[in-house]
Amino acid sequence: MKSQWISPTEWSRRQCDINTRRVSPATHIKTQKQINEAHARAELEYRRDLKRAND
């Protein structure tokens, strides 16, 4: 099954949206640095999963 391709940053943003729904608003306030790190980590995971899907 071929999934619709979305950019890693968009994917990361969606993951963040999902994650923020799980926690109360007060706990999800993060610094820009933490957000950037989360996006970078998500991008790595995304690429790894994409590579695995293409194998």
Order of alpha helices (4+ residues) and beta strands (2+ residues): alpha-alpha
